[in-house]
């Protein structure tokens, strides 16, 4: 697919006029600590008459929206706030009706304002967006006046062709048009500097984009994590090559410098883990164990000093940190959690004399997208339009539960339930099926007992099931030896998963001990691995059900890609629906699994 080289043209918008008409309150820009040589708002008459030397540029950013147009439920719709006395409280957050209002209020009074995102705007989306191949989310982002975003790994869930359609527009090749109007695509550029077409060696989308207002220029380079092929189905990244993040950003930073663009922001769909789960934690506090860890730290330390700020994502964490660049100078690195619960407000002070950012003046903070502000009426109308189209499918009852079935924990009740559903479906395809394994990243949410609409408490709707499993993976059966099965369990906690284990959710009957006091593959206590109480026989053959992502060796568990006697079944959500309908009713709801199949030693 050729690189998109056309200039970026924004379609005419009236969003800010609507915001003004709605009487949104204004807030001032963050005050920036300027170099002592001048102050913002002053004119340096010794040099020239005209605009001041320094201009504050507001950078509003968010990441990992994942099509969450409506307020996310449960823990996915809350953030933790650190209080002055050291205690914490949770705040309900998220929903594009509220995100739009917060962004519009933040922009008010700021003539130099940019809105950028760090990838995964779409993919793994709730039904209101996922059912329509995320066209509703692109429409919402257009309404939010997003200026630019990097791609994330989930932008490749449906492959490069579908990503190109989201950028350029046009009706879906198989589903067609959902409304009377043809889908127009994104008003903003998707940047994919490190995603190359294998045949041409060129980026499949624009590698960078330059924001300009009068004499102020800020360049944006967008990349996704190099390991995207390891977290996306093989079909989604077919024909693509993913290059090193640092190498790519440094390459295009030089190119922008040659074009006279010296103020540069990197949009990176890769992240880290802060020492605290509170969004307002002081990431730069000096105590032992404070700060941030994870892949973004090494990336930030090696990106050229020519880049002035990093907007990151992928880990769904919240942080506003300072990590020194290779020259030893502090540089801001931010992430706004996920699902539209936060946005980051960063002040970049632009020096008109040098065309660069005055790094000593950069300030950044995360802000909660509270649900106490007025809803943006245009977003309410957009949600209503798509919900009306989705309702006949989404409101259908597919099961009944007696309590919340959460998706949190090393082994989660929701993960176990999905594994049980896939085992039951596997046995329908082949009675010799022995067990099922579910990847934790594929469990996107839990099920809540309280009704979300008018369906009644304890009723599971198709829309809720879709939110849990939105990928449309198939359930696949494969044969493995017992030795291979043990190796699969070891690969959860070793190799590429050593630092951040990906614990597969086991179906009923598979039990073992996970010893987290040890390292690497030794965390799996081999003698403890049993199926229905019997030790695994290394020489025996076991029929295993997984989804198609795992069957391709996804999540770094490569042995799952070596199975034999493959049999491909229906999609995973259909298997869950089938299981719930067979095992629950209004008078006899299904109870949450106990999540006690893995014994964890800490």
C-alpha positions in Angstrom: 0.0 0.0 0.0 1.6 3.3 -1.0 2.4 5.9 1.6 -0.1 8.7 1.9 1.6 11.8 0.8 -1.2 14.2 0.2 -1.2 17.4 2.4 -3.6 17.3 5.4 -6.7 19.4 4.8 -9.2 19.8 7.6 -12.9 19.9 6.7 -14.8 22.9 7.9 -16.1 22.6 11.4 -18.4 24.4 13.7 -17.6 22.6 16.9 -16.2 25.6 18.7 -19.1 27.8 17.7 -21.4 25.1 19.2 -19.3 25.1 22.3 -19.5 28.9 22.6 -23.2 28.7 22.1 -23.5 26.2 24.9 -22.0 28.7 27.2 -19.0 26.6 28.2 -16.8 28.2 30.9 -13.3 29.3 30.0 -10.1 28.3 31.7 -6.7 29.9 31.3 -3.7 28.2 29.8 -1.2 26.7 32.2 1.3 29.3 33.4 4.7 28.5 32.1 7.9 29.2 33.9 9.8 31.2 31.2 13.5 31.8 30.8 14.7 34.9 32.6 15.6 36.6 29.3 12.0 37.4 28.5 8.4 36.7 29.6 5.4 35.5 27.6 3.4 38.4 26.3 6.3 40.8 26.1 7.8 42.2 22.9 11.6 42.3 22.8 12.0 45.7 21.2 15.8 45.4 21.1 15.4 42.7 18.5 12.3 43.6 16.5 8.8 45.0 16.9 6.0 42.5 16.7 5.0 39.3 18.5 6.7 38.4 21.8 9.7 36.1 21.7 7.8 33.4 23.7 4.5 31.9 22.8 2.7 29.3 25.0 1.4 26.4 22.9 -1.2 24.2 24.6 -0.9 20.5 23.8 -4.0 18.5 24.8 -3.5 14.8 24.5 -5.1 11.4 25.3 -4.6 7.8 24.3 -6.1 4.3 24.2 -9.7 5.5 23.7 -10.7 2.1 22.2 -14.0 3.3 20.9 -15.4 4.0 24.3 -17.9 6.6 23.3 -20.3 6.0 26.2 -19.0 6.2 29.8 -17.2 3.0 30.5 -18.6 0.9 33.4 -17.0 -0.6 36.5 -13.3 0.0 37.2 -12.8 0.8 33.5 -14.8 4.0 34.2 -13.0 5.2 37.3 -9.7 6.8 38.1 -7.9 7.0 41.5 -7.0 10.4 42.9 -4.3 10.9 45.5 -5.4 13.2 48.3 -3.3 15.7 50.3 -3.4 13.5 53.4 -2.0 10.5 51.5 -5.4 8.7 51.1 -7.0 8.0 47.8 -10.5 8.3 46.3 -12.1 7.1 43.1 -13.8 9.3 40.6 -16.2 8.2 37.9 -14.7 9.3 34.6 -14.9 9.0 30.8 -17.4 9.3 28.0 -17.0 11.4 24.9 -19.9 13.6 25.8 -17.9 14.7 28.8 -14.5 14.5 27.1 -15.7 17.0 24.4 -16.8 19.5 27.1 -13.6 19.2 29.0 -11.4 19.7 25.9 -13.5 22.6 24.7 -13.3 24.3 28.1 -9.5 23.7 28.2 -9.1 25.3 24.8 -11.1 28.4 25.5 -8.9 31.4 25.5 -5.9 29.5 24.1 -5.3 30.6 20.5 -2.4 28.2 20.1 -3.9 24.9 21.0 -3.2 21.4 19.5 -5.0 18.2 20.3 -3.0 15.0 19.8 -3.4 11.3 20.6 -1.1 8.3 21.3 -2.8 5.5 19.4 -5.4 2.8 19.9 -8.3 5.2 19.2 -10.1 2.2 17.7 -10.1 -1.5 18.1 -11.3 -3.7 21.0 -14.2 -1.3 21.0 -17.7 -1.6 22.6 -20.5 -2.6 20.4 -21.7 0.9 19.6 -18.4 1.4 17.7 -17.1 -2.1 17.0 -20.3 -3.3 15.3 -19.8 -0.5 12.7 -16.0 -1.1 12.2 -15.3 2.0 14.4 -16.8 4.5 12.0 -18.6 6.1 15.0 -15.4 6.7 16.8 -13.7 8.4 13.9 -16.8 10.6 13.6 -16.5 11.4 17.3 -12.8 12.2 17.0 -13.5 14.5 14.2 -16.1 16.3 16.4 -13.5 16.4 19.2 -11.2 18.3 16.8 -8.4 15.9 17.1 -5.5 17.2 15.1 -3.2 14.2 14.9 -2.6 10.7 16.3 -0.1 7.9 16.0 -1.3 4.5 15.1 -1.5 1.9 17.9 -1.4 -1.9 17.7 -5.2 -2.1 17.7 -5.4 0.1 14.6 -4.2 -3.1 12.9 -6.8 -5.4 14.2 -8.6 -5.5 10.8 -5.4 -5.0 8.8 -3.8 -2.1 6.9 -6.5 -1.8 4.2 -9.1 -1.1 6.9 -6.9 1.4 8.6 -6.4 3.2 5.3 -10.3 3.3 4.9 -10.6 4.8 8.3 -8.1 7.5 7.2 -9.5 8.2 3.7 -13.2 7.2 4.0 -15.5 5.1 2.0 -18.0 2.4 2.9 -16.8 -1.0 4.3 -15.9 -3.5 1.6 -18.3 -6.2 2.9 -20.7 -4.5 5.4 -21.3 -1.6 3.0 -22.7 1.8 4.2 -24.5 2.0 7.5 -26.3 5.3 6.9 -27.5 7.2 3.9 -24.2 9.1 3.8 -20.9 7.6 2.8 -18.3 7.5 5.6 -15.9 10.4 5.1 -12.9 9.1 7.1 -10.7 10.9 9.6 -10.2 14.7 9.4 -6.9 14.2 11.2 -3.8 12.3 10.0 -2.9 8.9 11.4 0.9 8.7 11.6 2.8 5.5 11.1 6.5 6.3 10.8 7.7 2.9 11.8 5.1 0.8 9.9 6.5 -0.1 6.5 5.1 -1.9 3.5 7.3 -5.0 3.1 7.4 -4.7 -0.6 8.1 -0.9 -1.0 9.9 -0.3 2.3 7.9 2.9 2.8 5.6 3.9 5.6 2.0 2.9 4.9 0.8 6.3 6.2 2.4 9.7 6.8 5.4 9.4 9.1 5.0 13.0 10.5 2.8 16.1 10.3 3.5 19.7 11.0 1.1 22.0 12.9 1.3 25.6 11.9 -0.3 28.8 13.2 1.2 32.1 12.0 4.9 31.8 12.6 4.7 28.9 15.1 5.5 25.4 13.8 5.4 22.1 15.8 6.2 18.8 14.2 4.7 15.5 15.2 6.2 12.0 14.6 4.0 9.0 15.2 5.0 5.4 15.9 3.6 2.3 17.4 5.4 -0.4 19.4 7.9 -2.4 17.4 6.4 -5.6 18.9 2.9 -4.9 17.3 3.1 -8.2 15.4 3.3 -10.0 18.8 0.1 -8.5 20.1 -2.0 -8.5 16.9 -3.3 -11.4 14.9 -1.0 -12.4 12.1 -3.6 -11.5 9.4 -3.8 -7.9 10.7 -0.1 -7.3 10.1 0.3 -9.3 7.0 2.7 -7.6 4.5 3.9 -5.1 7.1 7.3 -4.5 8.9 7.5 -2.7 12.2 10.8 -0.8 12.8 12.5 0.3 16.0 10.8 3.2 17.7 13.9 5.2 18.7 15.7 4.7 15.3 12.6 5.8 13.5 11.9 8.9 15.6 15.5 10.0 15.4 15.4 9.6 11.6 12.4 11.8 11.1 13.4 14.3 13.7 16.5 15.0 11.5 14.2 15.3 8.5 12.0 17.8 10.2 15.1 19.8 11.4 16.2 20.0 7.8 12.8 21.4 6.9 13.2 24.1 9.5 10.9 22.5 12.1 12.8 22.5 15.4 9.9 22.0 17.8 9.0 18.3 17.7 6.7 16.1 19.7 6.8 12.3 19.4 3.5 10.3 19.6 4.5 6.8 20.8 2.1 3.9 21.3 4.3 2.3 23.9 4.4 3.1 27.6 5.4 2.4 31.1 4.2 1.6 34.6 4.3 4.4 37.2 4.9 3.5 40.8 1.4 4.6 41.8 -2.0 3.9 40.2 -3.2 7.5 41.1 -3.4 9.7 38.1 -2.0 12.7 40.0 0.9 10.9 41.6 4.2 12.9 41.5 6.1 10.8 39.0 9.3 12.7 39.7 9.3 12.2 43.5 12.7 11.1 44.6 11.9 8.2 46.9 13.1 4.7 46.4 10.7 2.8 44.2 9.2 5.9 42.8 9.0 7.1 39.2 8.2 5.0 36.2 9.5 1.7 34.7 8.8 -0.2 31.5 9.8 0.0 27.8 9.1 3.8 27.6 12.0 4.6 29.9 14.8 3.2 27.6 13.0 4.7 24.6 12.8 8.1 26.2 16.5 8.0 27.2 17.6 7.3 23.7 15.4 9.6 21.5 17.3 12.5 20.2 17.3 15.8 22.2 15.8 17.4 19.1 12.4 15.9 20.3 10.9 18.1 23.0 8.1 16.0 24.5 6.7 12.5 24.3 3.0 11.6 24.3 2.8 7.8 25.0 0.2 5.1 25.5 -0.4 1.3 25.3 -0.1 0.5 29.0 -3.3 2.3 30.0 -1.4 4.0 32.8 -1.5 7.6 33.9 1.7 9.6 34.3 3.3 13.0 33.7 7.0 12.3 34.2 10.3 13.8 33.5 13.0 11.5 31.9 16.3 13.0 30.8 17.2 12.9 27.1 20.6 11.7 25.9 22.1 15.2 26.6 21.0 15.0 30.2 18.2 17.6 29.8 14.8 16.9 31.3 12.0 16.0 28.9 8.3 15.5 29.7 6.7 12.0 29.1 3.0 11.7 29.5 0.1 9.2 29.3 -3.6 9.7 30.0 -4.6 6.2 31.2 -7.3 4.9 28.7 -11.0 5.0 27.6 -11.2 8.8 27.6 -11.0 9.0 31.5 -8.2 11.6 31.4 -6.6 14.1 29.2 -3.2 15.7 29.5 -2.6 19.5 29.3 0.9 20.3 28.4 2.3 23.8 28.0 5.1 24.0 25.4 6.7 27.4 25.3 7.8 28.2 21.8 10.8 30.5 21.3 10.3 32.5 18.1 14.0 33.4 18.0 15.1 29.8 17.8 12.0 28.1 16.5 12.4 25.6 19.3 10.7 24.8 22.6 12.1 26.4 25.8 12.5 23.1 27.7 12.8 24.8 31.1 9.2 26.1 30.6 7.5 22.8 29.8 4.7 21.9 32.3 2.3 19.0 32.1 -0.5 17.5 34.2 -3.3 15.0 33.8 -6.9 16.1 34.3 -10.0 13.9 35.0 -12.8 13.7 32.5 -15.4 14.1 35.2 -19.1 13.4 34.5 -20.2 16.4 36.5 -19.9 18.8 33.5 -22.6 19.4 30.9 -22.7 16.9 28.1 -21.7 18.0 24.6 -24.9 17.9 22.7 -23.3 17.0 19.4 -21.7 13.9 21.0 -25.0 13.0 22.6 -26.6 13.1 19.2 -23.8 11.0 17.6 -24.2 8.3 20.3 -28.0 8.3 20.0 -27.7 7.9 16.2 -25.4 4.8 16.4 -27.2 3.3 19.4 -30.4 3.4 17.5 -28.8 1.4 14.7 -27.1 -1.0 17.2 -30.1 -1.5 19.5 -31.8 -4.5 17.6 -28.6 -6.5 18.0 -27.2 -5.1 21.2 -30.2 -5.4 23.4 -30.7 -9.1 22.9 -30.3 -11.1 26.2 -27.6 -13.8 25.9 -27.4 -14.9 29.6 -28.0 -14.2 33.2 -25.4 -13.7 36.1 -25.9 -13.7 39.9 -23.2 -11.2 40.6 -20.5 -9.1 39.0 -17.9 -11.2 37.0 -14.8 -9.1 37.1 -11.9 -9.2 34.6 -9.2 -8.1 37.1 -6.5 -10.2 38.7 -3.8 -12.6 37.5 -6.5 -15.1 37.1 -9.9 -13.4 36.6 -13.4 -14.8 36.9 -14.2 -13.4 33.5 -11.2 -15.1 32.0 -12.1 -18.4 33.5 -15.7 -18.1 32.3 -14.5 -17.5 28.7 -12.2 -20.4 28.9 -15.0 -22.6 30.1 -17.2 -21.4 27.3 -14.5 -22.3 24.7 -13.9 -25.7 26.3 -17.6 -26.4 26.0 -17.7 -25.3 22.4 -14.6 -27.2 21.6 -16.2 -30.4 22.9 -19.1 -29.8 20.6 -16.7 -29.6 17.7 -14.6 -32.5 18.9 -15.5 -34.6 22.0 -11.8 -35.3 22.6 -11.1 -31.6 23.5 -9.3 -31.5 26.8 -8.9 -27.9 27.9 -9.0 -24.3 26.8 -6.7 -21.3 27.3 -7.7 -17.6 26.9 -5.2 -14.7 26.6 -5.7 -12.1 29.3 -5.5 -9.2 26.8 -8.5 -10.5 25.0 -10.7 -10.1 28.1 -11.5 -6.5 27.6 -14.0 -6.0 30.4 -16.0 -7.9 33.0 -19.8 -8.3 33.3 -21.7 -6.2 35.8 -24.8 -7.4 37.6 -26.5 -3.9 37.6 -28.4 -3.2 34.5 -26.9 -0.7 32.1 -30.2 0.1 30.4 -33.6 -1.3 30.8 -32.7 -5.0 30.5 -32.9 -5.6 34.2 -30.3 -6.5 36.8 -28.3 -9.7 36.1 -29.2 -9.8 32.4 -26.2 -10.1 30.0 -26.9 -8.4 26.7 -25.1 -9.0 23.4 -23.7 -5.5 23.7 -22.2 -6.3 27.1 -20.7 -9.6 25.7 -19.3 -7.6 22.7 -17.6 -5.3 25.1 -15.9 -8.3 26.8 -14.9 -10.0 23.6 -14.8 -7.5 20.6 -12.1 -9.1 18.4 -14.2 -11.6 16.4 -11.5 -14.2 16.9 -12.4 -17.8 16.0 -12.2 -20.7 18.4 -9.5 -23.0 17.2 -8.7 -26.6 18.2 -5.1 -28.0 18.0 -3.2 -31.0 19.3 -0.2 -30.6 21.5 2.0 -33.0 23.4 2.1 -32.7 27.2 5.7 -31.4 26.9 4.5 -28.7 24.6 1.6 -27.8 27.0 4.1 -27.4 29.8 6.2 -25.2 27.5 3.2 -23.0 26.7 2.7 -22.4 30.5 6.4 -21.5 30.8 6.3 -19.1 27.9 3.7 -17.1 29.9 6.4 -16.0 32.3 9.7 -16.3 30.3 11.3 -14.9 27.2 9.5 -11.8 26.0 7.0 -12.2 28.9 9.6 -12.5 31.7 9.3 -8.8 32.7 5.5 -8.6 32.3 3.9 -12.1 32.4 0.8 -12.9 30.3 -1.0 -15.5 32.3 -3.4 -17.5 30.2 -6.8 -18.0 31.7 -7.4 -21.8 32.2 -10.6 -23.7 31.7 -12.0 -25.8 34.6 -9.9 -28.9 35.3 -6.5 -27.4 34.5 -4.7 -26.5 37.7 -1.1 -25.5 38.6 1.1 -23.4 40.9 2.6 -20.1 39.8 5.5 -19.2 42.1 6.2 -15.5 41.6 9.1 -15.6 44.1 11.1 -17.2 41.3 12.2 -15.9 37.9 11.5 -16.8 34.3 10.2 -20.3 33.4 10.9 -21.5 37.0 7.8 -19.7 38.1 5.8 -22.6 36.7 5.9 -25.5 39.2 6.0 -28.3 36.7 5.0 -31.1 39.1 1.9 -29.1 40.1 0.4 -29.0 36.5 -2.6 -31.3 36.4 -5.6 -31.9 34.3 -8.7 -33.1 36.2 -6.4 -34.1 39.0 -3.9 -36.2 36.9 -0.4 -35.0 36.2 0.3 -34.0 32.6 2.0 -36.8 30.6 4.8 -35.2 28.5 4.3 -37.9 25.8 0.5 -37.8 25.6 -1.5 -35.7 23.2 -3.9 -33.1 24.4 -6.6 -31.3 22.4 -6.6 -27.6 23.2 -9.1 -24.9 22.4 -7.7 -21.3 22.0 -8.7 -18.3 20.0 -7.2 -17.6 16.6 -4.8 -15.0 18.1 -3.2 -17.5 20.4 -3.3 -20.2 17.8 -1.0 -18.0 15.7 1.5 -17.8 18.5 0.3 -14.5 19.8 1.4 -12.8 23.1 4.9 -14.3 22.7 3.6 -17.8 23.4 5.1 -19.2 20.2 4.6 -22.9 21.0 0.8 -22.3 20.6 1.6 -21.7 16.9 3.0 -25.2 16.6 -0.1 -27.2 17.2 -1.3 -29.9 14.7 -4.7 -31.2 13.5 -6.1 -27.7 13.4 -9.9 -27.2 13.4 -11.4 -23.7 13.1 -14.7 -23.0 14.6 -17.1 -20.1 15.1 -16.2 -16.7 16.6 -15.4 -16.5 20.3 -18.3 -14.3 21.3 -20.7 -16.8 19.7 -19.1 -19.5 21.9 -19.6 -17.4 25.0 -23.2 -16.6 24.1 -23.9 -20.3 23.5 -22.4 -21.2 26.9 -24.4 -18.6 28.8 -27.7 -19.5 27.1 -27.1 -23.2 27.9 -26.0 -22.7 31.5 -28.1 -19.8 32.8 -31.6 -18.5 33.0 -33.5 -15.8 34.7 -34.4 -18.1 37.6 -31.0 -19.9 37.6 -28.3 -17.3 36.8 -24.7 -18.4 36.5 -22.3 -17.6 39.4 -18.9 -16.0 38.9 -16.1 -18.7 38.7 -14.0 -18.8 41.9 -10.7 -18.0 40.0 -8.8 -20.6 42.0 -7.4 -22.8 39.2 -4.0 -21.2 39.5 -2.4 -21.2 43.0 -0.2 -18.1 43.2 2.8 -18.0 45.5 4.1 -14.5 46.2 
